[in-house]
Amino acid sequence: MTRTDRPTGTRTTPRCEVLISGASIAGPALAFWLNRYGYAVTVVEKAPTLRGGGYPVDVRGTAVDVVARMGILPRLRDAHIDLRRLTFLEGDGSEVASLHPHDVTGGAAGRDLEVRRGDLSDALYAAVRDDVEFMFGDSVDTLEQSGHGVDVTFRRGGRRTFDMVFGADGLHSSTRETLFGLEEQFHHYLGHCFAVFTMSNTFKLSHETVMWNAPGRAAALYAVGDDEVHAFLNFAHPEPPFDAFRDPEAQRELVASVFADAGWEVPGMLAALRDADDLFFDAVGQIRMPRWSSGRVALVGDAAYAPSFLTGQGTSLALVGAYMLAGSLAHRDHVTGFAAYEHGTREFVTMNQALVGKGGATLFPTTPQVLEERNNRLRELSALPSAGGRPADSAFTLPEFTPRT
Ligand SMILES: Cc1cc2nc3c(=O)[nH]c(=O)nc-3n(C[C@H](O)[C@H](O)[C@H](O)COP(=O)(O)OP(=O)(O)OC[C@H]3O[C@@H](n4cnc5c(N)ncnc54)[C@H](O)[C@@H]3O)c2cc1C
């Protein structure tokens, strides 16, 4: 069988057909690069449309090179939030220190973009939507590997066979569960849960974040400069609240009970939480796996190696991982390609996952003593000149991959 290729109309030999599950960050980025290397790509996303919302995300270091090579860097520079100030507050609402965000997150000017998660997802989608088939409002039902390919059935009906399948379906990946078994084996819970949602900016904040801390609890307002602020509530919780994960009402109740006696602006935040229609709630955790592929199926982004937002590197790892996975398959079959992907990417992933301890200790101290020590460090930091970026963000130079001829 031959197929007619859009948009040039040239006749080519059959292209490898691949399926990607998940259209957030890793999925569209992988689709972009696989399409560039000659694959016929289908993306299935369970949400009915591309999902907006979520806390702003960082694209840092090596990941900036990925988006530059995709041609979307100018658009992301336009969308850059340019946060100017990060202010920490005591439990009684008084100020601890006010710093430039890079002093806390380790970002470096020009190598650190902060954008709304939806803006990044939109930019990635816009870069591929004309060349790739998207199936919204559907998901993989069954997936069976045979010698010649992967037989997939879809929830909304239909059966197709692909040469390879990729799970870009996030921290709670069902591709991972089908392939490797229960999430508990790979999810390293870091002892916190968080809720983010938007609320009206009645605080007159602009391009800044204000964070309130009490031992084991944090509340933050992040103003990107418009009418809304991103509200963030984080709390220590001994076990992951499994009952709450699929139940937004249970999530609201849990958060409201944990913060019931909190001061500062928290009561207003809890009131807004009750009505928020874009609540994103999750446990803070990392996915650590000995292998990222099995047979003709591979995982990418949070599905394979979520580092948690405490590292600030989830989005950057998803972008770099997608680039490496596709590039590793540019001239190789799935066996050698998947091995090359792991070989080329694992060290970078491990180095970035290791940033987690630092992030947790800075943002969410759990005891009064550790909180006091943290606050003293912040006061000292505010008196020092700004430092540069973290080595782990840029610890990797992207290889060049060339398209098949
Ligand atoms: C709406 C939204 C809001 C977010 N907000 C935050 C936040 O505030 N803070 C934070 O730290 N991280 C947040 N994240 C996660 C963050 O985007 C990722 O940590 C990071 O960018 C890596 O991206 P990823 O593409 O690997 O995974 P994700 O961004 O998690 O994307 C996974 C995608 O797969 C889709 N999906 C899931 N299961 C299936 C399935 N069975 N079939 C088909 N599609 C499926 C999801 O709908 C989603 O679009 C959010 C993600 C989403 C989707």
The ligand as a Tripos MOL2 file, in Angstrom:
@<TRIPOS>MOLECULE
LIG
   53    58     1     0     0
SMALL
NO_CHARGES

@<TRIPOS>ATOM
      1 C1         -5.3440   20.5960   33.2500 C.3       1 LIG1
      2 C2         -3.9950   20.3530   33.8750 C.ar      1 LIG1
      3 C3         -3.5640   21.1740   34.9240 C.ar      1 LIG1
      4 C4         -2.3370   20.9580   35.5220 C.ar      1 LIG1
      5 N1         -1.9640   21.7700   36.5410 N.ar      1 LIG1
      6 C5         -0.8150   21.5260   37.1820 C.ar      1 LIG1
      7 C6         -0.4440   22.3090   38.3070 C.ar      1 LIG1
      8 O1         -1.1410   23.2390   38.6850 O.2       1 LIG1
      9 N2          0.7000   22.0120   38.9570 N.ar      1 LIG1
     10 C7          1.4960   20.9800   38.5270 C.ar      1 LIG1
     11 O2          2.5190   20.7170   39.1540 O.2       1 LIG1
     12 N3          1.2030   20.2480   37.4480 N.ar      1 LIG1
     13 C8          0.0560   20.4740   36.7740 C.ar      1 LIG1
     14 N4         -0.2680   19.7020   35.6970 N.ar      1 LIG1
     15 C9          0.6890   18.6840   35.2500 C.3       1 LIG1
     16 C10         1.7890   19.2700   34.3420 C.3       1 LIG1
     17 O3          1.1960   19.7040   33.1330 O.3       1 LIG1
     18 C11         2.7960   18.1540   34.0870 C.3       1 LIG1
     19 O4          3.4510   17.8700   35.3220 O.3       1 LIG1
     20 C12         3.9470   18.4330   33.1240 C.3       1 LIG1
     21 O5          3.7330   19.5250   32.3060 O.3       1 LIG1
     22 C13         4.2710   17.1930   32.2770 C.3       1 LIG1
     23 O6          3.2860   17.0410   31.2760 O.3       1 LIG1
     24 P1          2.7670   15.6650   30.6880 P.3       1 LIG1
     25 O7          2.2820   15.9970   29.3200 O.co2     1 LIG1
     26 O8          3.7600   14.5900   30.8460 O.co2     1 LIG1
     27 O9          1.5390   15.2570   31.6350 O.3       1 LIG1
     28 P2          0.1630   16.0190   31.9280 P.3       1 LIG1
     29 O10         0.3110   17.4720   31.7650 O.co2     1 LIG1
     30 O11        -0.3570   15.5140   33.2070 O.co2     1 LIG1
     31 O12        -0.8010   15.5330   30.7270 O.3       1 LIG1
     32 C14        -1.3840   14.2770   30.6190 C.3       1 LIG1
     33 C15        -2.4840   14.3580   29.5540 C.3       1 LIG1
     34 O13        -2.9930   13.0600   29.3220 O.3       1 LIG1
     35 C16        -4.4060   13.0930   29.3620 C.3       1 LIG1
     36 N5         -4.8380   11.7720   29.7750 N.ar      1 LIG1
     37 C17        -4.7900   11.2210   31.0170 C.ar      1 LIG1
     38 N6         -5.2430    9.9550   30.9860 N.ar      1 LIG1
     39 C18        -5.5710    9.7020   29.6850 C.ar      1 LIG1
     40 C19        -6.0900    8.5590   29.0270 C.ar      1 LIG1
     41 N7         -6.3550    7.4310   29.6780 N.pl3     1 LIG1
     42 N8         -6.3150    8.6370   27.6940 N.ar      1 LIG1
     43 C20        -6.0700    9.7850   27.0060 C.ar      1 LIG1
     44 N9         -5.5690   10.9090   27.5990 N.ar      1 LIG1
     45 C21        -5.3290   10.8580   28.9190 C.ar      1 LIG1
     46 C22        -4.7280   14.2040   30.3400 C.3       1 LIG1
     47 O14        -6.0430   14.7050   30.1530 O.3       1 LIG1
     48 C23        -3.6620   15.2300   29.9820 C.3       1 LIG1
     49 O15        -4.0730   16.0460   28.9200 O.3       1 LIG1
     50 C24        -1.4890   19.8880   35.0650 C.ar      1 LIG1
     51 C25        -1.9030   19.0670   34.0080 C.ar      1 LIG1
     52 C26        -3.1410   19.2860   33.4080 C.ar      1 LIG1
     53 C27        -3.5640   18.3720   32.2720 C.3       1 LIG1
@<TRIPOS>BOND
     1     1     2 1
     2     2     3 ar
     3     2    52 ar
     4     3     4 ar
     5     4     5 ar
     6     4    50 ar
     7     5     6 ar
     8     6     7 ar
     9     6    13 1
    10     7     8 2
    11     7     9 ar
    12     9    10 ar
    13    10    11 2
    14    10    12 ar
    15    12    13 ar
    16    13    14 ar
    17    14    15 1
    18    14    50 ar
    19    15    16 1
    20    16    17 1
    21    16    18 1
    22    18    19 1
    23    18    20 1
    24    20    21 1
    25    20    22 1
    26    22    23 1
    27    23    24 1
    28    24    25 2
    29    24    26 1
    30    24    27 1
    31    27    28 1
    32    28    29 2
    33    28    30 1
    34    28    31 1
    35    31    32 1
    36    32    33 1
    37    33    34 1
    38    33    48 1
    39    34    35 1
    40    35    36 1
    41    35    46 1
    42    36    37 ar
    43    36    45 ar
    44    37    38 ar
    45    38    39 ar
    46    39    40 ar
    47    39    45 ar
    48    40    41 1
    49    40    42 ar
    50    42    43 ar
    51    43    44 ar
    52    44    45 ar
    53    46    47 1
    54    46    48 1
    55    48    49 1
    56    50    51 ar
    57    51    52 ar
    58    52    53 1
@<TRIPOS>SUBSTRUCTURE
     1 LIG1         1 GROUP 0 **** ****
